[in-house]
């Protein structure tokens, strides 16, 4: 070595490693300290200039983010290896161990290891600022349905919860005819509108209002409003179709029963079991209304019932339901049991009805129908009674219900007794209709003991196999106050 005289193998610099490092520092100009900005609310790191990314501690993503901070300084050296040095998770410090190489005097290559320390500073991101501000929104989705019953809304709420579409909302507000979803960006609101159009029959329109305009940078700030109107038809509604629409659906009867509302309206003809599905576009081209609202349901008792063999199909008839059985029944109102007045009707509920059963239905013989299509129909084609569903003891059903649903966190105007009754109707529909149940997350209620599922005489029930276990994390399990760490 030309500096200290130690015998060394020949190298282009004629110096030992110690002297070479004393003469040349290849890490000169590379910062040994830096700063990372971290949002406590959403646990994301800032990637300049304005992107926030999710990174786990000691992950590849976090390593890449730290190296980008000193990328310009590393351009003069060759990066060989990089890795994290363990630090206390709550210390707000991240240490990076870097190995670099550089060609120095007369072509000699020098390798050096050094540590870069990052200080993690807390800074709230823009999205969390808007969530905390509550009212600072850029887009709102107004979902409306002009009906007296909210069955479709309760079903839609469960779909939103299942697909986690409520996570990006700043606020959810419940009003008389529907819900308002507030978002921090127009793209998130558009995503919600697309989801609604795929899951319920609806139509939408959008508008925007100019809030501010920067004439120098030509930047516009808008607030967008999306209005989504759901078809005003719910499950168990009796509807009267226009003659043109009934003919296009396979010459079915104009008066039908809505058995389900999913992405389409599912109708059944109680006289022939013929079924049809109507999507949102078809409905808005040929609109029809519900003839009754649920409060007009009357209770009947089955005096006699006779299952009917399959009727002969007429020309051009559509598909028939395999889950229902056609039957002819003599019924009597429970309010008229002291009289001999009975009604004859055809029903699609022959598979669950027996003489003596109570059933809910609508009395068309003694009502005043105010509908443009029904008023033009031949009176002989209008049935006296339409049976909707079998009636069970509601108190007993509530007592035996060993499951529950989750709800959206929203600002309510106040829940009255009518809302509670409608919610119970929706829970009963879930028990009776397996097709709707498949799209809903049902959780086991641990407070109610498990009973046998083999009770055939009682109302329909949901089996344990269809329920999910609700996850509860106790404070002790996470090492909180009172956790015994020494075993």
C-alpha positions in Angstrom: 0.0 0.0 0.0 1.4 3.4 -1.0 -0.1 5.0 2.1 0.6 2.7 5.1 3.1 0.2 3.6 1.1 -2.9 4.3 1.7 -5.8 1.9 -1.4 -6.3 -0.3 -2.3 -8.1 -3.5 -1.7 -5.8 -6.5 -4.7 -3.5 -7.4 -5.1 -0.5 -9.7 -5.1 2.0 -6.8 -2.0 0.5 -5.0 -3.9 1.0 -1.7 -5.3 -1.3 0.9 -9.1 -1.2 1.6 -8.8 0.8 4.8 -6.8 3.6 3.1 -9.0 3.6 0.0 -12.1 4.1 2.2 -10.3 6.9 4.1 -9.5 8.6 0.8 -12.8 8.1 -1.0 -16.4 7.9 0.4 -18.7 6.5 -2.3 -21.8 7.3 -0.2 -21.1 11.0 -0.3 -24.2 12.9 -1.5 -26.6 10.1 -0.5 -28.9 11.4 2.3 -28.7 9.2 5.5 -32.0 10.5 6.8 -35.4 11.0 5.2 -39.1 11.5 6.0 -42.2 9.3 5.2 -45.7 10.6 5.6 -48.3 8.2 7.1 -52.1 8.6 7.4 -53.3 7.0 10.7 -56.9 6.8 9.6 -56.5 4.6 6.5 -53.0 3.4 7.3 -51.5 4.5 3.9 -48.1 6.1 3.0 -47.7 9.1 0.7 -46.0 8.5 -2.6 -45.2 12.0 -3.9 -46.7 14.0 -5.4 -50.2 13.0 -4.4 -50.7 9.2 -4.3 -51.4 7.3 -1.1 -50.6 3.6 -1.2 -51.2 0.7 1.3 -47.9 -0.9 2.5 -47.3 -3.4 5.2 -44.2 -3.0 7.5 -41.0 -4.5 5.9 -42.9 -5.2 2.6 -41.5 -4.9 -0.9 -43.9 -2.0 -1.6 -42.6 -0.1 1.4 -39.0 -0.8 0.4 -39.6 0.5 -3.1 -41.2 3.6 -1.7 -38.2 4.3 0.6 -35.7 3.8 -2.3 -37.7 6.2 -4.6 -37.0 8.9 -2.0 -33.2 8.6 -2.7 -33.4 7.4 -6.3 -31.7 10.5 -7.7 -28.7 10.2 -5.3 -28.3 6.5 -6.1 -27.8 7.2 -9.8 -24.0 7.7 -9.3 -23.5 4.3 -7.6 -24.5 0.8 -8.3 -27.1 -0.6 -5.8 -26.2 -4.2 -4.9 -28.6 -5.0 -2.0 -31.2 -3.3 0.1 -33.2 -4.6 3.2 -34.8 -3.4 6.4 -33.1 -3.4 9.8 -35.6 -4.4 12.6 -37.0 -1.4 14.6 -39.7 -1.2 17.2 -43.1 -1.1 15.4 -44.2 2.0 17.4 -40.9 3.9 17.2 -41.9 5.8 14.1 -38.5 4.9 12.6 -37.6 2.8 9.5 -34.0 1.8 8.9 -32.7 0.6 5.5 -29.4 -1.2 5.1 -28.0 -0.5 1.6 -25.0 -2.1 -0.1 -23.5 0.0 -3.0 -20.5 -0.3 -5.4 -18.6 2.4 -7.3 -15.5 2.5 -9.5 -12.9 4.8 -7.9 -9.2 5.6 -8.5 -7.7 3.9 -11.7 -10.7 1.5 -12.1 -10.7 0.0 -8.6 -14.3 -1.0 -7.5 -15.1 -0.2 -3.9 -18.1 -1.7 -2.1 -19.7 -0.1 1.0 -22.6 -0.8 3.4 -24.5 2.1 5.1 -27.8 2.7 6.9 -30.5 5.2 5.9 -33.0 6.1 8.6 -36.5 7.3 7.8 -38.8 9.2 10.3 -42.5 8.4 9.9 -44.6 11.6 10.3 -48.4 11.6 10.6 -50.4 13.4 8.0 -54.1 13.0 7.2 -54.8 12.1 3.5 -57.3 14.0 1.4 -59.9 11.2 1.5 -59.8 11.0 5.3 -60.1 14.8 5.5 -63.3 14.6 3.5 -64.7 11.7 5.6 -64.0 13.7 8.8 -65.5 16.8 7.3 -68.8 14.9 6.8 -70.3 17.5 4.4 -67.4 17.8 1.9 -68.6 15.6 -0.9 -68.2 15.8 -4.7 -70.9 13.3 -5.8 -74.2 12.1 -4.4 -76.3 9.1 -5.5 -80.0 9.6 -4.7 -81.8 6.2 -4.7 -85.6 6.6 -4.8 -88.6 4.2 -4.9 -92.2 5.6 -4.9 -93.8 2.8 -2.9 -95.4 2.4 0.5 -93.4 -0.7 1.2 -89.6 -0.9 1.5 -89.0 -4.6 0.7 -86.8 -3.8 -2.3 -84.7 -1.3 -0.3 -84.1 -3.9 2.5 -83.0 -6.4 -0.1 -80.7 -3.8 -1.8 -79.2 -2.9 1.6 -78.1 -6.5 2.1 -76.6 -6.7 -1.4 -74.6 -3.5 -0.8 -73.3 -5.0 2.5 -72.4 -8.3 0.9 -70.4 -6.6 -1.9 -68.9 -4.0 0.5 -70.0 -1.0 -1.7 -70.6 1.1 1.3 -67.0 1.4 2.3 -66.1 4.4 0.1 -69.1 6.4 1.2 -68.6 9.6 3.2 -72.1 9.5 4.6 -75.4 7.6 4.0 -78.6 9.5 4.8 -82.0 7.9 4.9 -85.0 10.0 3.9 -88.7 9.4 3.3 -88.5 7.8 -0.2 -85.0 6.3 -0.2 -81.3 6.7 0.6 -78.6 9.3 -0.3 -75.0 8.0 -0.7 -72.3 10.7 -0.6 -68.9 10.2 -2.3 -65.6 12.1 -2.5 -65.2 11.4 -6.2 -67.5 11.1 -9.3 -65.9 7.7 -10.3 -67.0 6.1 -7.0 -70.5 7.4 -7.4 -70.7 6.1 -11.0 -69.5 2.7 -9.8 -72.5 2.6 -7.3 -74.9 3.6 -10.1 -73.6 0.8 -12.3 -74.1 -1.7 -9.4 -77.7 -0.5 -8.8 -78.6 -0.9 -12.5 -77.2 -4.5 -12.4 -79.0 -5.6 -9.2 -82.5 -3.9 -9.3 -84.7 -2.8 -12.2 -84.1 1.0 -12.3 -83.3 4.0 -14.5 -80.9 6.8 -13.8 -80.0 10.4 -14.9 -77.1 12.6 -13.9 -76.5 16.3 -13.5 -73.6 18.5 -12.3 -73.3 21.9 -10.7 -70.2 24.2 -11.2 -68.7 25.1 -7.8 -65.5 26.9 -8.8 -63.3 27.6 -11.8 -59.6 28.5 -11.9 -59.2 30.6 -15.1 -55.4 30.4 -15.0 -55.1 26.6 -14.9 -58.5 25.9 -16.5 -59.5 23.6 -13.7 -63.2 23.2 -13.0 -64.7 22.0 -9.7 -68.1 20.3 -10.1 -70.6 18.6 -7.7 -72.3 15.7 -9.4 -75.8 14.3 -8.6 -77.0 10.9 -9.8 -80.7 10.1 -9.5 -81.6 6.4 -9.5 -85.3 5.5 -9.6 -86.2 1.9 -8.8 -89.4 0.5 -10.3 -92.4 1.1 -7.9 -93.2 -2.7 -7.7 -92.5 -4.9 -4.6 -92.8 -8.5 -3.8 -96.4 -9.7 -3.2 -97.9 -6.8 -5.2 -100.8 -7.5 -7.6 -100.3 -5.7 -10.9 -102.4 -5.2 -14.0 -100.3 -5.3 -17.3 -101.2 -3.5 -20.5 -102.8 -5.8 -23.1 -99.8 -5.3 -25.4 -97.3 -6.2 -22.7 -99.3 -9.2 -21.6 -99.5 -10.5 -25.1 -95.7 -10.1 -25.7 -95.0 -12.1 -22.5 -96.7 -15.2 -24.0 -100.5 -14.3 -23.8 -100.5 -14.4 -20.0 -103.3 -12.9 -18.0 -103.2 -9.1 -17.4 -103.6 -9.5 -13.6 -100.5 -11.1 -12.2 -98.7 -11.4 -8.8 -95.1 -10.2 -8.3 -93.3 -13.1 -6.5 -89.9 -11.6 -6.5 -87.9 -8.5 -7.4 -84.2 -9.0 -8.2 -82.5 -7.6 -11.3 -85.9 -8.2 -13.0 -89.5 -8.2 -11.9 -90.7 -11.9 -11.6 -94.5 -12.3 -12.3 -96.7 -15.3 -12.1 -100.3 -15.8 -13.4 -102.2 -17.5 -10.6 -104.7 -19.0 -13.1 -102.1 -20.8 -15.2 -98.8 -20.7 -13.3 -97.3 -19.0 -16.3 -94.2 -16.9 -15.3 -92.5 -14.0 -16.9 -89.6 -11.6 -16.1 -89.6 -7.9 -16.9 -86.4 -5.9 -16.8 -86.1 -2.2 -16.1 -86.1 -1.1 -19.8 -89.3 -3.0 -20.6 -91.0 -1.6 -17.5 -90.3 2.0 -18.4 -91.6 1.4 -22.0 -94.8 -0.2 -20.7 -95.3 1.1 -17.1 -97.9 -0.5 -14.8 -98.9 0.1 -11.2 -99.7 -2.0 -8.1 -103.4 -2.4 -7.6 -103.2 -2.6 -3.8 -100.8 -1.7 -1.1 -99.9 -4.2 1.7 -102.2 -2.7 4.3 -105.2 -3.8 2.2 -104.3 -7.5 2.7 -107.2 -9.4 4.2 -107.1 -12.8 6.0 -109.0 -15.7 4.5 -109.6 -19.3 5.6 -109.4 -22.2 3.2 -112.7 -24.0 3.3 -111.9 -26.5 0.5 -109.0 -26.9 -1.9 -108.5 -29.1 -5.0 -105.2 -29.5 -6.8 -105.6 -29.1 -10.6 -103.8 -31.1 -13.2 -101.8 -29.1 -15.6 -104.0 -27.0 -17.9 -103.6 -27.2 -21.6 -101.3 -24.5 -22.9 -102.7 -21.9 -25.3 -100.9 -20.9 -28.4 -97.8 -18.9 -27.8 -97.8 -19.5 -24.0 -94.6 -18.9 -22.1 -92.9 -21.0 -19.4 -94.6 -22.3 -16.3 -93.4 -22.4 -12.7 -92.2 -25.8 -11.4 -92.1 -24.6 -7.8 -95.8 -23.8 -7.5 -98.9 -26.0 -7.8 -102.1 -24.9 -9.4 -105.2 -25.3 -7.2 -108.9 -24.3 -7.1 -110.1 -23.1 -3.6 -113.2 -22.0 -1.8 -112.2 -19.4 0.7 -114.0 -17.3 3.3 -113.0 -14.1 5.1 -112.2 -14.6 8.7 -114.2 -11.4 9.4 -117.3 -13.0 7.8 -117.2 -16.5 9.5 -120.8 -16.0 10.8 -122.1 -15.7 7.3 -122.2 -18.2 4.4 -120.5 -15.9 1.9 -117.6 -17.8 0.2 -115.4 -17.0 -2.7 -114.0 -19.2 -5.5 -110.5 -18.6 -6.8 -107.5 -20.2 -8.6 -104.2 -20.0 -6.7 -100.6 -20.8 -7.3 -100.1 -21.8 -3.7 -101.6 -25.3 -3.9 -98.3 -26.9 -2.7 -98.5 -25.3 0.8 -102.3 -24.8 1.4 -104.7 -27.2 3.1 -108.3 -26.9 4.3 -108.4 -24.9 7.5 -105.2 -22.8 6.7 -105.2 -19.1 7.1 -104.0 -17.2 4.0 -103.6 -13.5 3.1 -105.0 -12.1 -0.1 -106.8 -9.3 -1.9 -110.5 -9.0 -2.4 -111.1 -7.8 -5.9 -114.9 -8.5 -5.9 -115.7 -5.8 -3.3 -113.1 -3.1 -4.1 -113.0 -0.1 -6.4 -110.1 -0.6 -8.8 -108.7 2.7 -10.0 -106.3 1.5 -12.8 -106.4 2.4 -16.5 -105.8 -1.1 -17.7 -108.1 -2.9 -15.1 -111.0 -0.6 -15.9 -110.9 -1.6 -19.6 -110.8 -5.4 -18.8 -113.8 -7.7 -19.2 -115.2 -8.1 -15.7 -115.4 -11.9 -16.2 -111.6 -12.0 -16.6 -111.0 -10.3 -13.2 -110.9 -12.9 -10.3 -112.9 -12.4 -7.1 -109.9 -13.1 -4.8 -106.2 -13.4 -5.3 -104.3 -15.3 -2.6 -100.8 -14.0 -1.9 -99.2 -16.0 0.9 -99.9 -18.4 3.8 -100.4 -16.7 7.1 -98.4 -17.8 10.2 -98.3 -16.7 13.8 -95.8 -13.7 13.7 -95.0 -13.8 17.4 -94.0 -17.4 17.3 -91.8 -16.8 14.2 -90.0 -13.9 15.9 -89.4 -16.0 19.1 -87.9 -18.9 17.1 -85.8 -16.8 14.7 -82.2 -17.7 15.6 -80.5 -15.5 12.9 -80.0 -11.9 12.2 -78.9 -9.4 9.4 -76.4 -6.6 9.4 -77.5 -3.0 8.6 -75.9 0.0 7.0 -74.7 2.8 9.3 -76.8 5.7 8.2 -78.4 9.0 9.4 -82.0 8.2 10.1 -84.9 10.6 10.4 -86.6 8.2 12.9 -87.9 4.7 12.6 -91.6 4.4 13.2 -93.7 1.2 13.9 -94.6 0.9 10.2 -90.9 0.5 9.3 -90.5 -2.2 12.0 -93.5 -4.1 10.5 -92.1 -3.8 7.0 -88.7 -5.1 8.2 -90.4 -8.1 9.8 -92.2 -8.8 6.5 -88.8 -8.7 4.7 -87.3 -11.2 7.2 -90.3 -13.5 6.7 -89.8 -13.3 2.9 -86.2 -14.4 3.4 -87.4 -17.5 5.3 -89.9 -18.4 2.6 -87.9 -17.6 -0.6 -84.6 -19.5 -1.1 -83.8 -17.6 -4.3 -83.5 -14.2 -2.5 -81.7 -15.8 0.4 -78.7 -16.9 -1.7 -77.8 -13.2 -2.3 -77.9 -12.2 1.4 -75.4 -12.8 4.2 -77.3 -14.3 7.1 -75.6 -14.5 10.5 -76.3 -16.8 13.4 -77.8 -15.2 16.5 -76.0 -16.7 19.5 -78.5 -15.3 21.9 -81.3 -17.6 20.8 -80.9 -21.4 21.4 -80.8 -23.7 18.4 -84.0 -25.7 17.9 -84.5 -28.7 15.7 -85.0 -28.0 12.0 -87.3 -31.0 11.5 -90.5 -29.1 12.5 -92.6 -29.6 9.3 -95.8 -28.1 10.7 -94.5 -24.7 11.6 -93.6 -21.8 9.4 -90.6 -22.1 7.0 -87.2 -21.6 8.7 -83.6 -21.0 7.6 -81.3 -24.0 8.3 -78.0 -23.6 10.2 -76.1 -24.6 7.1 -77.1 -21.4 5.4 -75.9 -19.2 8.3 -72.5 -17.5 8.8 -70.8 -17.1 12.1 -70.5 -13.4 13.1 -66.9 -12.5 14.0 -66.4 -11.0 17.4 -62.9 -10.0 18.6 -62.8 -9.4 22.3 -60.5 -6.8 23.8 -58.5 -9.5 25.7 -57.8 -11.4 22.5 -56.0 -8.4 21.0 -53.8 -7.9 24.1 -55.7 -4.9 25.4 -56.4 -3.9 28.9 -56.9 -7.0 31.1 -55.1 -9.4 28.8 -53.0 -11.9 30.6 -49.7 -12.0 28.6 -47.9 -14.4 31.0 -49.2 -18.0 30.8 
